[in-house]
Amino acid sequence: MKKRLLKVLGILSWPVGCLLLAMLMWSLLLSRLGEREAEIGKTAMQEARAHSKSYADQLTRSVSQIDQITLNLKYYWAYTNGHLSVEDQQRQGLYPTSALLYATISDRDGVLKTSSLPLNNLASVAERDYFITHKNHPHTGLLISNPSVGLRSMRTLIRFSRRLDAADGSFNGLVMVAVEPAFLAPSQDDSAIGRNDFMSLFKRDGAPLVSRTSEATMAHQIMFKTVPSFDGDSGVSVMPGSLFTDGEERIVSWHALHDYPLLAVTGMSTKDIYAAFRERSSDYTVIAIACSVFLALCAVVGTLLSLRLAIRKRETEKAREAYGVVTEGGNDGFYMWRAVRNRDGIVIDFEVLDCNERGATVFGKNKAEFIGSYMSRHYSPMYFPKLMPTFLQAMDVGYYEDEYMIPDDSPLTATWLHRKMVRNKLGLAITVRDISEAKAHELALLAQINTDDLTGLHNRHWVIDHLHKVLNEAASERRGFAVLFLDLDDFKNINDTMGHSSGDMLLQSVTQRLQDLLAANVAAAASAPDNPRQQSPMKNELVRFSGDAFTIIQQQNGSIEDAAQLAESILQAFSRPIMLSNQNVLQVSLSIGISMYPRDGDSVDTLLKHADTAMHAAKSDGKKRFRFYQPQLSERLQIKLENENALRLAIERDEFILHFQPRVNTATGEFCSMEALARWQHPVRGMVSPLEFIPVAEETGLILKLGELIIRKACAQLAQWKAAGLPALPTSVNVSSRQLNQGNLNSIIAAALRDYAIDPAQMEIELTESCMMADTLEIAEELASFQELGIKLLVDDFGTGYSSLSQLQRLDLDVLKVDKAFTAELGVRAEGEVFFNAIVSMAHALHMTVVAEGVETEQQLQLLQALGCDEVQGYYISHPLPAAEIPGLMRRRYLFPAAPLTPA
């Protein structure tokens, strides 16, 4: 009875097993289809975001170009007092040659005065909504109008306009740049837009401007029945078909433009996105049904054959035992190998007893031809012996698992495999999984970690790891190599004066020039006749180490001569100016430090440190040169660090005092104002000249703390003189470009004035011309904030920097201090008076007071009186004096006799 029951159960095991297998198959299929559908949706969301952001970036560039044209037109219309000719500018190529953009200027009555379109039939825009808006709203800024048909072009246009103001602030007309919708249409090719997709441009108030589908670019027309609310600056959402004119559900993504009230919107049809998936899922469902029918047939056949299979029970149990280990994970390939031994019992090969299709595919075979073959026939005679030790290790230990990269001479079709081997009674049960995609992603992430985003070079993280490998190889091969440390000279000044965007463009240009140079050196070395390097190829690895510092690892011969030759070629390459992508031309140079392995160190940290030390020595020697590391250089660097620490400690201990140098009215000799000058009262060295400590403060950034200290000291001294009943004379303090660009100088000065109860009219700020090299708008806003406090602004050492008449006019400065080099020419050469007279005339035309610096003789004073210079400053009047000696000059009031009156 018991045996019969077991037999019945054995017979029933087939249909029950097939039923469970069918259920499992359907469960896995439905689960996988659901996961795949979710993956497709997630990917589509990401793609929609990318499309809208890309479109927004394109629009930002296009609208910014249009906006720049309106600003230029507005400025030059005012600058030429209404005599600007757009037609002439167009003939000179100042506007894009595209026929999609037109520039126009109208007067206060709406009459078109000048235009890039012919004015044969003069038209008026006085009734247009954008003209009325500008006329009634003085502070409209850049106005973007809805598309409408042009009066002259008879084309649909989108207009960007700005108001023109008369001198009294009244409406004086407008400048307008009109573009056809295609100018703002997305630049992607047609393949990027699906048949039911769209990309549109909206104003933030919901008004549509441009829409592009796979068929056309249109103005006004949109796919929405009603424009939905786009929340936030960016987002993505699945929107139902009821919102669209064609009833299609879409994934909609939007992205706002920076600085402009516009919104880039993309829509991707979910029907198109999921079309291939749904067709494939339908195929899978049909296959699953067929498999279910097949399993049902198997259940019937299995029931009939259950007795015959009983005699193979032992073999089946062995197979199940092996399969239980090797079939974990449906994507794995698996094999059952029988160990083939020679007469001595040593395993010399393996026979494939069984495998699945996945496993056979890894070898580029099908299952039928793979089973029964010997593994040695699938590998080359040279490669198979390399594999046998791994297989034998698995046989000896019983278990082996690893990830390995498939070499070129392997027959396997994958790039990376994860393999697991388990010993059984016959030989080995093996599973393999193709991890090529995961490894590629891992390597891509590793490359991202090791790559500098700005230049595309390897970064500091990579070079330190790479140097360890280079050092180990060099030590084993008993050869040397060089580490070159390159640093741009005065890069901080470029960042401070021209802005970080120009600094980034410079770093990219420097990178390209270095790459071109190194490539040319390699090519030249390879082509040189009888060159020993042909046996050992030249290797120069260029790395962006940090900021404006680069590193080159030179490996070819590791000789001092090679390193010096490379450094010299780099310096020679940078003797030529660099043109940035914004068309600015800069003359830059580098300082290079070199350390040699093994002479200068046997560790990565030491070699990098010594190369850096040599680089600082090159800078100290005058820049634009290279230096090899020498032990005494470390001592010099130590001294420099000590000077920096001493300056930092001096600021903390308040070892600075102020001297004051008077400024005097040129005509009357009256003591009218003064300049505060910092002096370092060192406890051991005595009085230290600013020429020694100011450059250190600028280079290290300590100028920020020192500048704040000087401002507060000046205010404290003014408060002390005020309490003593002395005249409240305006006092100026010098401000560097770094202080101006830090962004909080206004609050520092305001706090000092408030804390010491000083009238802002007593405080003046002296700026060097280099402070005005950065973006004019940013500088103008910063300087305007000082003038709002009532603080006067002075241009120091005028004539030695890069300021222009237009900059002085825009920045609306108060005082122009002419550099002492121009004063020294007075009475020496006739041209000296001509130059100085031109400067005085220019400054007075800008309503600026002129101060002559460096007045040292009576003759110079008399000439300046004759030239109409407003104030003088220099040793002839007074040296810079300690604060205790200033009250005497204040009481004296007049420091030289008044100039004689010149007959009319």
Sequence and secondary structure as in RCSB ss.txt:
>XXXX:A:sequence
MKKRLLKVLGILSWPVGCLLLAMLMWSLLLSRLGEREAEIGKTAMQEARAHSKSYADQLTRSVSQIDQITLNLKY
YWAYTNGHLSVEDQQRQGLYPTSALLYATISDRDGVLKTSSLPLNNLASVAERDYFITHKNHPHTGLLISNPSVG
LRSMRTLIRFSRRLDAADGSFNGLVMVAVEPAFLAPSQDDSAIGRNDFMSLFKRDGAPLVSRTSEATMAHQIMFK
TVPSFDGDSGVSVMPGSLFTDGEERIVSWHALHDYPLLAVTGMSTKDIYAAFRERSSDYTVIAIACSVFLALCAV
VGTLLSLRLAIRKRETEKAREAYGVVTEGGNDGFYMWRAVRNRDGIVIDFEVLDCNERGATVFGKNKAEFIGSYM
SRHYSPMYFPKLMPTFLQAMDVGYYEDEYMIPDDSPLTATWLHRKMVRNKLGLAITVRDISEAKAHELALLAQIN
TDDLTGLHNRHWVIDHLHKVLNEAASERRGFAVLFLDLDDFKNINDTMGHSSGDMLLQSVTQRLQDLLAANVAAA
ASAPDNPRQQSPMKNELVRFSGDAFTIIQQQNGSIEDAAQLAESILQAFSRPIMLSNQNVLQVSLSIGISMYPRD
GDSVDTLLKHADTAMHAAKSDGKKRFRFYQPQLSERLQIKLENENALRLAIERDEFILHFQPRVNTATGEFCSME
ALARWQHPVRGMVSPLEFIPVAEETGLILKLGELIIRKACAQLAQWKAAGLPALPTSVNVSSRQLNQGNLNSIIA
AALRDYAIDPAQMEIELTESCMMADTLEIAEELASFQELGIKLLVDDFGTGYSSLSQLQRLDLDVLKVDKAFTAE
LGVRAEGEVFFNAIVSMAHALHMTVVAEGVETEQQLQLLQALGCDEVQGYYISHPLPAAEIPGLMRRRYLFPAAP
LTPA
>XXXX:A:secstr
 HHHHHHHHHHHHHHHHHHHHHHHHHHHHHHHHHHHHHHHHHHHHHHHHHHHHHHHHHHHHHHHHHHHHHHHHHH
HHHHTTS   HHHHHHTT S S TTEEEEEE TTSBEEEESS  SS  B TTSHHHHHHHH TT  SEE   EE 
TTT SEEEEEEEEEE TTS EEEEEEEEE HHHHS  S GGGS TT EEEEEETTS EEEEEESS EEES  SBS
S     SSEEEEEE GGGBTT   EEEEEEE TTSSEEEEEEEEHHHHTHHHHHHHHHHHHHHHHHHHHHHHHHH
HHHHHHHHHHTTHHHHHHHHHHHHHHT STT EEEEEEEEE TTS EEEEEEEEE HHHHHHTT  HHHHTT BG
GGGS TTTHHHHHHHHHHHHHHSEEEEEEE  TT   S SEEEEEEEE SSEEEEEEEE HHHHHHHHHHHHHHT
B TTT SB HHHHHHHHHHHHHHHHHHT  EEEEEEEETTHHHHHHHH HHHHHHHHHHHHHHHHHHHHHHHHHH
HHSTT GGGTS   EEEEEEETTEEEEEE SS  HHHHHHHHHHHHHHTTS EE TTS EE   EEEEEEEETTT
 SSHHHHHHHHHHHHHHHHHTTSSSEEE  HHHHHHHHHHHHHHHHHHHHHHHT EEEEEEEEEETTT BEEEEE
EEEEEEETTTEEE HHHHHHHHHHHTTHHHHHHHHHHHHHHHHHHHHHTT     EEEEE HHHHHTS HHHHHH
HHHHHTT  GGGEEEEEEGGGGSS HHHHHHHHHHHHHHT EEEEEEETSS   HHHHHHHT SEEEE HHHHHT
TTT HHHHHHHHHHHHHHHHTT EEEE    SHHHHHHHHHHT  EE STTT   EEGGGHHHHHHH BSS    
    
